[in-house]
Amino acid sequence: MSPVVLIVALVFGLVAAAYYARALQQTGPGPQWKAPMTLRHPRDLAVWFKSLSAQARRDYLLSLAYSCLFAGCIAILAYREGSRVVTVILAGMLLLGTAMKFARRVRMRV
């Protein structure tokens, strides 16, 4: 069972990375902001600009969804191995990522 979950997790991770790269490629070099909060991830914020295509936003949301599935699979593996701390951390990442995905989906109506 564990090798199957590991393979599924790797597939989800690769698909998430592919969608994320595709979404960021469509955003271009990204804006240069001076605000301290946005210095870290300006391209992630640029995905939500109305001037960009809806396809870029869809790809970004799909990358978030597949990242959540990846975290869920890894949490299952950690649980099966008996690592409770890692399981709790990954489950928290799964819940946080899912909440972020749905909040952005509702707010942006993609």
mmCIF file of the C-alpha atoms, coordinates in Angstrom:
data_MODEL
# 
_entry.id   MODEL 
# 
loop_
_atom_site.group_PDB 
_atom_site.id 
_atom_site.type_symbol 
_atom_site.label_atom_id 
_atom_site.label_alt_id 
_atom_site.label_comp_id 
_atom_site.label_asym_id 
_atom_site.label_entity_id 
_atom_site.label_seq_id 
_atom_site.pdbx_PDB_ins_code 
_atom_site.Cartn_x 
_atom_site.Cartn_y 
_atom_site.Cartn_z 
_atom_site.occupancy 
_atom_site.B_iso_or_equiv 
_atom_site.pdbx_formal_charge 
_atom_site.auth_seq_id 
_atom_site.auth_comp_id 
_atom_site.auth_asym_id 
_atom_site.auth_atom_id 
_atom_site.pdbx_PDB_model_num 
ATOM 1   C CA . MET A 1 1   ? 0.000   0.000  0.000   1.00 0.00 ? 1   MET A CA 1 
ATOM 2   C CA . SER A 1 2   ? 2.773   2.445  0.894   1.00 0.00 ? 2   SER A CA 1 
ATOM 3   C CA . PRO A 1 3   ? 4.561   2.253  -2.479  1.00 0.00 ? 3   PRO A CA 1 
ATOM 4   C CA . VAL A 1 4   ? 1.272   2.985  -4.258  1.00 0.00 ? 4   VAL A CA 1 
ATOM 5   C CA . VAL A 1 5   ? 0.614   6.026  -2.069  1.00 0.00 ? 5   VAL A CA 1 
ATOM 6   C CA . LEU A 1 6   ? 4.184   7.200  -2.609  1.00 0.00 ? 6   LEU A CA 1 
ATOM 7   C CA . ILE A 1 7   ? 3.857   6.918  -6.391  1.00 0.00 ? 7   ILE A CA 1 
ATOM 8   C CA . VAL A 1 8   ? 0.512   8.738  -6.325  1.00 0.00 ? 8   VAL A CA 1 
ATOM 9   C CA . ALA A 1 9   ? 2.053   11.458 -4.133  1.00 0.00 ? 9   ALA A CA 1 
ATOM 10  C CA . LEU A 1 10  ? 4.950   11.899 -6.546  1.00 0.00 ? 10  LEU A CA 1 
ATOM 11  C CA . VAL A 1 11  ? 2.559   12.163 -9.485  1.00 0.00 ? 11  VAL A CA 1 
ATOM 12  C CA . PHE A 1 12  ? 0.504   14.801 -7.638  1.00 0.00 ? 12  PHE A CA 1 
ATOM 13  C CA . GLY A 1 13  ? 3.682   16.701 -6.782  1.00 0.00 ? 13  GLY A CA 1 
ATOM 14  C CA . LEU A 1 14  ? 4.919   16.693 -10.360 1.00 0.00 ? 14  LEU A CA 1 
ATOM 15  C CA . VAL A 1 15  ? 1.545   17.765 -11.743 1.00 0.00 ? 15  VAL A CA 1 
ATOM 16  C CA . ALA A 1 16  ? 1.373   20.580 -9.158  1.00 0.00 ? 16  ALA A CA 1 
ATOM 17  C CA . ALA A 1 17  ? 4.853   21.757 -10.119 1.00 0.00 ? 17  ALA A CA 1 
ATOM 18  C CA . ALA A 1 18  ? 3.964   21.678 -13.816 1.00 0.00 ? 18  ALA A CA 1 
ATOM 19  C CA . TYR A 1 19  ? 0.806   23.746 -13.343 1.00 0.00 ? 19  TYR A CA 1 
ATOM 20  C CA . TYR A 1 20  ? 2.646   26.194 -11.074 1.00 0.00 ? 20  TYR A CA 1 
ATOM 21  C CA . ALA A 1 21  ? 5.445   26.659 -13.601 1.00 0.00 ? 21  ALA A CA 1 
ATOM 22  C CA . ARG A 1 22  ? 2.930   27.134 -16.398 1.00 0.00 ? 22  ARG A CA 1 
ATOM 23  C CA . ALA A 1 23  ? 0.993   29.735 -14.406 1.00 0.00 ? 23  ALA A CA 1 
ATOM 24  C CA . LEU A 1 24  ? 4.127   31.683 -13.487 1.00 0.00 ? 24  LEU A CA 1 
ATOM 25  C CA . GLN A 1 25  ? 5.399   31.510 -17.054 1.00 0.00 ? 25  GLN A CA 1 
ATOM 26  C CA . GLN A 1 26  ? 2.218   33.257 -18.187 1.00 0.00 ? 26  GLN A CA 1 
ATOM 27  C CA . THR A 1 27  ? 2.716   36.061 -15.649 1.00 0.00 ? 27  THR A CA 1 
ATOM 28  C CA . GLY A 1 28  ? 6.023   37.159 -17.158 1.00 0.00 ? 28  GLY A CA 1 
ATOM 29  C CA . PRO A 1 29  ? 8.866   38.569 -15.056 1.00 0.00 ? 29  PRO A CA 1 
ATOM 30  C CA . GLY A 1 30  ? 6.466   39.949 -12.463 1.00 0.00 ? 30  GLY A CA 1 
ATOM 31  C CA . PRO A 1 31  ? 6.071   43.457 -11.132 1.00 0.00 ? 31  PRO A CA 1 
ATOM 32  C CA . GLN A 1 32  ? 8.672   45.082 -8.925  1.00 0.00 ? 32  GLN A CA 1 
ATOM 33  C CA . TRP A 1 33  ? 6.982   46.285 -5.746  1.00 0.00 ? 33  TRP A CA 1 
ATOM 34  C CA . LYS A 1 34  ? 8.534   48.124 -2.846  1.00 0.00 ? 34  LYS A CA 1 
ATOM 35  C CA . ALA A 1 35  ? 6.064   47.041 -0.143  1.00 0.00 ? 35  ALA A CA 1 
ATOM 36  C CA . PRO A 1 36  ? 7.710   44.623 2.320   1.00 0.00 ? 36  PRO A CA 1 
ATOM 37  C CA . MET A 1 37  ? 4.817   42.129 2.333   1.00 0.00 ? 37  MET A CA 1 
ATOM 38  C CA . THR A 1 38  ? 4.859   41.643 -1.415  1.00 0.00 ? 38  THR A CA 1 
ATOM 39  C CA . LEU A 1 39  ? 8.598   41.426 -1.926  1.00 0.00 ? 39  LEU A CA 1 
ATOM 40  C CA . ARG A 1 40  ? 8.643   37.712 -1.274  1.00 0.00 ? 40  ARG A CA 1 
ATOM 41  C CA . HIS A 1 41  ? 6.041   36.508 -3.755  1.00 0.00 ? 41  HIS A CA 1 
ATOM 42  C CA . PRO A 1 42  ? 5.216   39.198 -6.323  1.00 0.00 ? 42  PRO A CA 1 
ATOM 43  C CA . ARG A 1 43  ? 4.580   36.683 -9.089  1.00 0.00 ? 43  ARG A CA 1 
ATOM 44  C CA . ASP A 1 44  ? 2.108   34.757 -6.951  1.00 0.00 ? 44  ASP A CA 1 
ATOM 45  C CA . LEU A 1 45  ? 0.162   37.961 -6.420  1.00 0.00 ? 45  LEU A CA 1 
ATOM 46  C CA . ALA A 1 46  ? 0.473   38.975 -10.064 1.00 0.00 ? 46  ALA A CA 1 
ATOM 47  C CA . VAL A 1 47  ? -1.512  35.888 -11.076 1.00 0.00 ? 47  VAL A CA 1 
ATOM 48  C CA . TRP A 1 48  ? -4.652  37.579 -9.734  1.00 0.00 ? 48  TRP A CA 1 
ATOM 49  C CA . PHE A 1 49  ? -4.337  40.760 -11.809 1.00 0.00 ? 49  PHE A CA 1 
ATOM 50  C CA . LYS A 1 50  ? -7.255  41.181 -14.191 1.00 0.00 ? 50  LYS A CA 1 
ATOM 51  C CA . SER A 1 51  ? -4.872  41.910 -17.062 1.00 0.00 ? 51  SER A CA 1 
ATOM 52  C CA . LEU A 1 52  ? -3.683  38.295 -17.042 1.00 0.00 ? 52  LEU A CA 1 
ATOM 53  C CA . SER A 1 53  ? -5.553  35.485 -18.688 1.00 0.00 ? 53  SER A CA 1 
ATOM 54  C CA . ALA A 1 54  ? -8.055  33.352 -16.859 1.00 0.00 ? 54  ALA A CA 1 
ATOM 55  C CA . GLN A 1 55  ? -5.979  30.345 -17.911 1.00 0.00 ? 55  GLN A CA 1 
ATOM 56  C CA . ALA A 1 56  ? -3.081  31.536 -15.724 1.00 0.00 ? 56  ALA A CA 1 
ATOM 57  C CA . ARG A 1 57  ? -5.404  31.794 -12.728 1.00 0.00 ? 57  ARG A CA 1 
ATOM 58  C CA . ARG A 1 58  ? -6.855  28.345 -13.461 1.00 0.00 ? 58  ARG A CA 1 
ATOM 59  C CA . ASP A 1 59  ? -3.391  26.845 -13.694 1.00 0.00 ? 59  ASP A CA 1 
ATOM 60  C CA . TYR A 1 60  ? -2.430  28.479 -10.408 1.00 0.00 ? 60  TYR A CA 1 
ATOM 61  C CA . LEU A 1 61  ? -5.536  27.116 -8.680  1.00 0.00 ? 61  LEU A CA 1 
ATOM 62  C CA . LEU A 1 62  ? -4.888  23.657 -10.107 1.00 0.00 ? 62  LEU A CA 1 
ATOM 63  C CA . SER A 1 63  ? -1.344  23.804 -8.760  1.00 0.00 ? 63  SER A CA 1 
ATOM 64  C CA . LEU A 1 64  ? -2.765  24.620 -5.315  1.00 0.00 ? 64  LEU A CA 1 
ATOM 65  C CA . ALA A 1 65  ? -5.236  21.729 -5.560  1.00 0.00 ? 65  ALA A CA 1 
ATOM 66  C CA . TYR A 1 66  ? -2.600  19.189 -6.587  1.00 0.00 ? 66  TYR A CA 1 
ATOM 67  C CA . SER A 1 67  ? -0.269  20.500 -3.879  1.00 0.00 ? 67  SER A CA 1 
ATOM 68  C CA . CYS A 1 68  ? -2.991  19.796 -1.322  1.00 0.00 ? 68  CYS A CA 1 
ATOM 69  C CA . LEU A 1 69  ? -3.402  16.268 -2.664  1.00 0.00 ? 69  LEU A CA 1 
ATOM 70  C CA . PHE A 1 70  ? 0.375   15.812 -2.478  1.00 0.00 ? 70  PHE A CA 1 
ATOM 71  C CA . ALA A 1 71  ? 0.430   16.957 1.167   1.00 0.00 ? 71  ALA A CA 1 
ATOM 72  C CA . GLY A 1 72  ? -2.463  14.610 1.953   1.00 0.00 ? 72  GLY A CA 1 
ATOM 73  C CA . CYS A 1 73  ? -0.681  11.602 0.452   1.00 0.00 ? 73  CYS A CA 1 
ATOM 74  C CA . ILE A 1 74  ? 2.527   12.380 2.318   1.00 0.00 ? 74  ILE A CA 1 
ATOM 75  C CA . ALA A 1 75  ? 0.500   12.802 5.542   1.00 0.00 ? 75  ALA A CA 1 
ATOM 76  C CA . ILE A 1 76  ? -0.965  9.326  4.976   1.00 0.00 ? 76  ILE A CA 1 
ATOM 77  C CA . LEU A 1 77  ? 2.528   7.924  4.524   1.00 0.00 ? 77  LEU A CA 1 
ATOM 78  C CA . ALA A 1 78  ? 3.760   9.647  7.682   1.00 0.00 ? 78  ALA A CA 1 
ATOM 79  C CA . TYR A 1 79  ? 0.789   8.309  9.633   1.00 0.00 ? 79  TYR A CA 1 
ATOM 80  C CA . ARG A 1 80  ? 1.454   4.773  8.430   1.00 0.00 ? 80  ARG A CA 1 
ATOM 81  C CA . GLU A 1 81  ? 5.096   5.095  9.489   1.00 0.00 ? 81  GLU A CA 1 
ATOM 82  C CA . GLY A 1 82  ? 4.034   6.219  12.974  1.00 0.00 ? 82  GLY A CA 1 
ATOM 83  C CA . SER A 1 83  ? 5.325   9.790  12.833  1.00 0.00 ? 83  SER A CA 1 
ATOM 84  C CA . ARG A 1 84  ? 2.545   11.714 14.552  1.00 0.00 ? 84  ARG A CA 1 
ATOM 85  C CA . VAL A 1 85  ? 4.277   15.113 14.513  1.00 0.00 ? 85  VAL A CA 1 
ATOM 86  C CA . VAL A 1 86  ? 4.896   15.024 10.762  1.00 0.00 ? 86  VAL A CA 1 
ATOM 87  C CA . THR A 1 87  ? 1.331   13.809 10.224  1.00 0.00 ? 87  THR A CA 1 
ATOM 88  C CA . VAL A 1 88  ? -0.100  16.731 12.180  1.00 0.00 ? 88  VAL A CA 1 
ATOM 89  C CA . ILE A 1 89  ? 2.101   19.255 10.355  1.00 0.00 ? 89  ILE A CA 1 
ATOM 90  C CA . LEU A 1 90  ? 1.199   17.883 6.920   1.00 0.00 ? 90  LEU A CA 1 
ATOM 91  C CA . ALA A 1 91  ? -2.480  17.625 7.794   1.00 0.00 ? 91  ALA A CA 1 
ATOM 92  C CA . GLY A 1 92  ? -2.347  21.282 8.855   1.00 0.00 ? 92  GLY A CA 1 
ATOM 93  C CA . MET A 1 93  ? -0.712  22.172 5.542   1.00 0.00 ? 93  MET A CA 1 
ATOM 94  C CA . LEU A 1 94  ? -3.439  20.231 3.748   1.00 0.00 ? 94  LEU A CA 1 
ATOM 95  C CA . LEU A 1 95  ? -6.210  22.066 5.592   1.00 0.00 ? 95  LEU A CA 1 
ATOM 96  C CA . LEU A 1 96  ? -4.573  25.472 5.173   1.00 0.00 ? 96  LEU A CA 1 
ATOM 97  C CA . GLY A 1 97  ? -3.911  24.896 1.479   1.00 0.00 ? 97  GLY A CA 1 
ATOM 98  C CA . THR A 1 98  ? -7.463  23.711 0.880   1.00 0.00 ? 98  THR A CA 1 
ATOM 99  C CA . ALA A 1 99  ? -8.876  26.740 2.683   1.00 0.00 ? 99  ALA A CA 1 
ATOM 100 C CA . MET A 1 100 ? -6.643  29.076 0.647   1.00 0.00 ? 100 MET A CA 1 
ATOM 101 C CA . LYS A 1 101 ? -7.698  27.407 -2.587  1.00 0.00 ? 101 LYS A CA 1 
ATOM 102 C CA . PHE A 1 102 ? -11.402 27.706 -1.880  1.00 0.00 ? 102 PHE A CA 1 
ATOM 103 C CA . ALA A 1 103 ? -11.074 31.289 -0.610  1.00 0.00 ? 103 ALA A CA 1 
ATOM 104 C CA . ARG A 1 104 ? -9.265  32.363 -3.768  1.00 0.00 ? 104 ARG A CA 1 
ATOM 105 C CA . ARG A 1 105 ? -11.671 30.438 -5.946  1.00 0.00 ? 105 ARG A CA 1 
ATOM 106 C CA . VAL A 1 106 ? -14.674 32.170 -4.385  1.00 0.00 ? 106 VAL A CA 1 
ATOM 107 C CA . ARG A 1 107 ? -13.036 35.611 -4.344  1.00 0.00 ? 107 ARG A CA 1 
ATOM 108 C CA . MET A 1 108 ? -11.738 35.513 -7.897  1.00 0.00 ? 108 MET A CA 1 
ATOM 109 C CA . ARG A 1 109 ? -14.554 33.463 -9.440  1.00 0.00 ? 109 ARG A CA 1 
ATOM 110 C CA . VAL A 1 110 ? -12.275 31.621 -11.826 1.00 0.00 ? 110 VAL A CA 1 
# 
